[in-house]
Amino acid sequence: MPLDTATWEPNKDMPVGKGATVQQFFAKVGNDQFEISVAPWGEGQLTVNGREIARTAEARDRRQAFSSLKQAAERYIRGEPVDLTGNGKIRLIPAVKAKLLQGKKGLVVGIANQRSIAWGCAAAFRAFGADLAVTYLDDKAKKYVDPLARELECKIVMPLDVRVPGQMEAVFDTISKQWGRLDFVVHSIAFAPQDALHGRVVDVSLEGFLTTMQVSCWTFLQMARLAEPLMKKGGTLFTMTYYGSQTVVKNYNIMGVAKAALESAVKYASAELGPKGIRVHAISPGPLATRAASGIPEFDKLLEKAKAKAPARSLVSIEDVGAATAFLAHDAARLITGDTIYIDGGYHVVD
């Protein structure tokens, strides 16, 4: 079937209509999966089997961006040159707002790929003008993070496995030497061993419990401690949590216990660091189809339930989370601290 007669289907898990942010459309031709992502202000990206083929940052609006990228897809399938790859720097955040965080410097921990919540945050921070340092878990993850770090124009890209002694200190030491200060930190990591995550909370082993708490909670406090002396004029600390900290969510299990501890840690840290102008936030997105979420059984059912019950009748996207988090890093949010900020279309208020 020629591509120009194929049906482009929208991603039904993303907001649509007035007020929507990035929207995605899919088409399958033979063995190739085409994906177009477009934003209301005229930026967009075309990928084929996950590889970027074309982008545009100069269209008038979402419709024109989609039309340009659809034409690029048609040329690609016919074997003709596609010349939109250098058409501006796509940010999926309006360029007019790009100076809101100019001059700010931040560390983002937890990017695994383009589906990561940490990537949504990093893209928003950079779009608003901030300079970023990012980390990758290990050599296996490095090949996925490096291209994203280049897109973010990061000068600091380092390995960070929080269970390896000294790696966290090395990251903050490098930031201290190269920047001498830090304005925000995004802690977007969590981990539980399979047997701990999939088993009953009352059956969790001491080793499984300690590992879950170490990676998912204690490391945030360690990052706060290391960031404190670099936030000489104040700053913002972010960590990612989930609704399963407040109520029992099927299959969330021990991670719910860890997130409850994490949210309590945010409160105490905000009280201790607040006099220095350091704000602390727990960001609680609704269910997101990230790599980390793939370890939770029946997660697809959780997504369906969230979309059906949320007052906004839509699932949150990583771009939604990123934009809201970037706002909280701005000085305009200087009196917001110590709480859990829900970015979930209102899902947490519905029984």
LOZATI-296632 format. One record per residue: x, y, z of N, C-alpha, C in turn. Coordinates in steps of 0.2 Angstrom, whole numbers, plus 5000, padded with zeros to 4 digits. Layout:
BEGIN
XYZXYZXYZ/...
***
This chain:
BEGIN
500449945000500050005000500450065000/500350114995500750174995500650215002/501150255004501050285011500550345010/500450375004499950425004499250405005/499150345005498450315006498350285012/498950275016498850245022498550285027/498250255032497850295038498350305043/498350375045498750395051498350395057/498550355062498150345068498450385074/498050425077498350465083498450415089/498950435093499150405099498550415104/498150375105497550385109497750395117/498350385119498550385126498850455127/498750505122499050575123498450615122/498450675126497950725125497850755118/497250765116497050795110496650855110/496650895105496150955105496451015108/496051065109496351125112496651115119/497251145120497651135126498151085126/498051035121498550985121499251005119/499750965121500450975120500650945114/501150895114501350865109500850805107/500750795100500250745098500650695094/500550635094500850585090500350545085/500650525079500250495074500650435071/500350375070500750325067500450295061/500850265057500650235051501150175049/500850115047501350065046501350045038/501850045035501950025028502449965028/502149915026502649855025502849835032/503549825033503849815040504049875043/503849935040504149995043503550035047/503750055053503350095058503550165057/503050205055503150285054502850315060/503150365063502850405069502950475068/502450515068502550595068502350625074/502750665077502550695083502550775081/502050805083501950875082501650915088/501950985088501751025094501251085091/500851115095500451165092500751225089/501351235091501751295089502151285082/502051225079502351215073502951175073/503151145078503751095078503551025077/503950985074503750915073504350875071/504250805072504750755071504450695067/504850665062504650605059505150555061/504950495063505450435064505150375060/505650335058505450275055505850215059/505450175062505650125066506150145072/505950205074506250235080506850285078/507050285072507550325069507350395066/507550445068507350515066507550515058/507050535054507150545047507050625045/506650655049506550725047506250765053/506350825053506050875058505950935055/505450975059505351045057505251085063/505451145063505351195068505151255066/504851265059504751325056504051325053/503651275055502951275052502451325056/501951345053501451395056501151365062/500951305062500551275067500651195067/500251165071500251085071500051055064/499551085061499251055055499851065050/500151115049500651125044501251085045/501451075051501951035053501850965051/501250935053501050875051501050865043/500850915040500750905032501450905030/501950945032502650945030502950875031/502850845037503150785039502850725035/502250725034501850675030502150675023/502250735020502550735014503250705014/503650725019504350695020504350615020/503850595024503750515024503550485017/503150525013503050495007503650495002/504050555003504650554999505150495001/505150485008505550425010505350365008/504750345007504550285005504650274998/504650324994504750324987505550324985/505950334991506650324990506950394988/506550444988506850514987507150544993/507550594991507950634997507450665002/507550665008507150705013507650755016/507350815015507850875017507550915023/507250885027506950925033507350915040/507950875039508250855045508650915048/508850965044509151025047508751085048/508051075048507651125048507451155055/507951185058507851215065507951165070/508051185076508151135082507451125085/507251065085506551045088506651045095/506151075099506151075106505551045109/505051055105504351035107504151075113/504451135114504251185119504251255115/503851295115503851355111504551395112/504851415107505451445107505451515110/504851545110504751615113504851615120/504751555123504851545131505551525133/506051525128506651485129507151525134/506951585136507451625141507251615148/506651585149506451585156506951555161/507351505159507851475164508551485161/508651535157509351545154509751565160/510351535160510851545165510851495171/510251465171510151405176510551345174/510851315179511251255178510951195182/510851135179510451085182510751015181/510650965185510850895184510150855184/510150815178509550765177509850695178/509550655182509750585183509150545182/509250495177508750445176508550445169/508850475164508750465157508950395155/508450365152508650295149508550295142/508050335139507850335132507350395131/507050395125506650455124505950445127/505850395130505150385134505250395141/505850415143505950425150505650495153/505350485159505150555162505750605163/506250575164506850615165507050655158/506950625153507050655146506550705145/505950695147505450745146505550805150/505850795156506050855160506650895157/507150855155507750875152507650925146/507250895142507050935136506750995137/506250995142505951055144506451105147/506851085152507351135155507751165149/508051125145508451145139508151195135/507451185133507051225129506951295132/506951295139506851355142507551395144/508051365141508751395141509251375146/509051325150509551295156510051255153/510651255156511251215154511151155158/511351095155511151035159511750985159/511850945165512250885165511750825166/511950775163511550715163511950655164/511650605167512050545168511750485165/512150425164511850365161512050305166/511650255166511750205171512450165170/512550145164513150105163513250105155/513750065153513950065146513450045141/513050005144512449975139511950035138/511850075143511350135143511650195139/512350195139512650255136512550265129/512450215125512250225118511650255117/511150245122510450275121510450345123/510850365128510850425132511350475128/511850455125512350495122512050545116/511550515112511250555107510850605110/510450585115510050635118510450695122/510950675125511450725128511650775123/511850745117512050795111511550845109/510850815109510350855107510250915113/510350895119510350945124510950985125/511450975121512051015121512351015128/512350955131512650945137513450945137/513750985142514450985142514650925147/514250905152514450855157513950795156/514250745154513850675153514350625157/514050595162514450545166514050485168/514450435169514050375172513850385179/513250355181513050355188512650295189/512850245192512550195195512550205203/512050225206512050245213512250195218/512250125215512450075220513250065219/513550105215514250095215514550155219/514950135224515250185229515650235225/515550305226515950355223515750385217/515250355213515050375207514650445208/514250445213513850505214514250565216/514750545220515150605223515550625217/515750585212516150605206515750655202/515150635201514650685197514650755200/514550755206514450825209515150855210/515650825211516350855211516450885204/516250845198516350875192515950935191/515350935193514950995192515251055196/515551045202515851095206516451125203/516851085200517451105196517251145190/516751125186516651155180516151215180/515651205185515151255185515251295192/515451265197515451305203514851315207/514251295204513651305207513151255204/512551255206511951215204511351245206/510851245201510251275202509651225203/509651165200509151115201509451045200/509150995203509250925202508650885201/508650845196508050795195508250725196/507950695202508150625204507550585201/507650555196507150515192507350445192/507450415197507750345197507350305203/507250245202506950195207507050125205/507150085209507250015208507049965214/506749905212506649855217506749785213/507149745217507249675214506649645212/506649605207506049565204505649535210/505949495214505549455219505249505224/505549565225505249615230504649645227/504749665220504249705217503649655216/503749595214503149555212502849515218/503149515223502949475229502549525234/502249495239501849525244502349575248/502049635250502449675254502749635261/502249595264502449565270502949515269/503049495263503549435262504249465259/504349525259504949555256505549535260/506049515257506649505261507049565263/507449555268507849615271508249645265/508549605261508949625256508549665251/507949635249507549665244507249735246/507149735253506849805256507449855256/507949835258508549885258508749905252/508749865247508949885240508449935237/507849915238507249965236507350035239/507450035245507450095249508050135247/508650095246509250135245509250175238/509050135233508950165226508450215226/507850195228507250235227507150295232/507450295238507350345242507950375245/508450335248509050365251509450405246/509450385240509950415235509650485234/509050505235508750565234509050615240/509050585246509350625251510050635250/510450585247511150595246511250645241/510850655236510950705231510850775234/510350775238510150835241510750865246/511050815249511650835253512250855249/512350825243512850845239512750915235/512050925234511950985230511851045234/511751035241511651095245512251145245/512851125246513351175245513451205239/513251175233513251205227512651255225/512151255229511551295228511651355233/512151395231512351455236511851505236/511451515230510951565230510251535230/510151475233509551435232509551385227/508951355226508951305221508251265222/508251205217507651165218507851095217/507551055221507650975221507050945219/507050895214506450865211506650785212/506050755214506050675214505450655211/505350595208504750575205504450515210/503850525211503450485215502850455211/502350425214501750395211501250385216/500650395214499950385218499950325222/500350275220500350215224500650225231/500950285233501250295239500650315244/500050335242499550355246498950305246/498950265242498350205242498650145239/498350095240498550025238498450025230/498950015226498850005219499049935217/498649895214498749825212499449825209/499849775211500549765208501049815209/500949865213501449915214501849895220/501549865225501849825230502449865234/503049835235503549875239503749945236/503649955230503750015227503350075230/502750055232502250105235502550125242/502850075246503150085252503750135252/504150125246504750165245504550235243/503950245239503750305237503450345243/503150315248502850345253503450375258/503950335258504550355262504850415258/504850415252505150465248504850535249/504150525249503750585250503850615257/503950575262504050605268504750635268/505250605265505950635265505850705261/505450715256505350775253505150835258/504650815262504450855268504950885272/505350835275505850845280506450885276/506650865270507150905267506950975265/506350985264506051055262506151095269/505951065274506051105281506751125282/507251075281507951085283508251125278/508051125272508451165267508151235265/507451235267507151295265507451365267/507751365273508051425275508651455271/508851405267509451425262509151435255/508451435255508151455248508151395244/508251335246508151275242507451245243/507151235237506451205237506551135235/506051095238506051025237505351005235/505350965229504650945226504650865225/504150835226503950765224503450775218/503650755212503250755206502850695205/502250695205501850635205501450625198/501750605193501350595186500850545187/500350545182499950485182500350425178/500050375177500350315174500650335167/501250315166501650335160501950265157/501950255151502250195148502950205147/503350205152504050205152504350135153/505050135152505350075152505350045160/505350095164505350075171504650045173/504150065170503450045171503349975169/503749955164503649895160503749835165/504049845171504149795176503549775180/503049825180502449815184501949775180/501749715183501249675180500549705178/500249695172499649725171499649795170/500149825168500249905168499749935163/499649895158499149915152498449935155/498249885160497649895163497549965167/498149975170498250035174498150095170/498450095164498450155159497650165157/497350105156496650115153496250145159/496350115165495950145170496050215172/496650235171496850305173496550355167/496550335161496250375156495450375156/495150325158494450325159494150365165/494550365170494350395177494550465178/495150485175495450555176494950605174/494850655178494350715175494550745168/495250745167495450765160495350715155/495150655156495050605152495650595147/496250595149496750585145497350565150/497850535147498450515150498950575150/499350575155499950625155500450605150/500850655148501450635143502050665147/502650635145503250665148503350735146/503050765141503150835139502750875144/502150845146501750885152502150885158/502450825160502850825166503450875166/503750875160504350915159504150995160/503651015156503451085157503251105164/502851065167502651085174503251085179/503751035178504351035182504751095181/504851115174505251175173504951235176/504351245176504051305179504251305187/504251245190504351245197505151265198/505551255193506251275194506351355193/505851385191505851455190505751495196/506051555196505951595203505251615204/504851615199504151625200503751575205/504051515206503851465210504251465217/504551515219504951515224504651505231/503951505231503651495238503251435238/503351385233503051325232503651275234/503451235240503951185242503651135247/503951075247503851025252503250985251/502950985245502350955244502450905238/501850865237501850815231501450855226/501750865220501350895215501150845210/500450835209500150785205500050815198/500350785193500250795186499950735182/499250735183498950665181498250675179/498150735176497450755174496950745179/497150755186496650745191496450675193/496850625191496650555192496650545200/497150575204497150565211496650585215/496150625212495650655216494950605215/495050555211494450515209494450445212/493950425215493950355218493950305213/
***
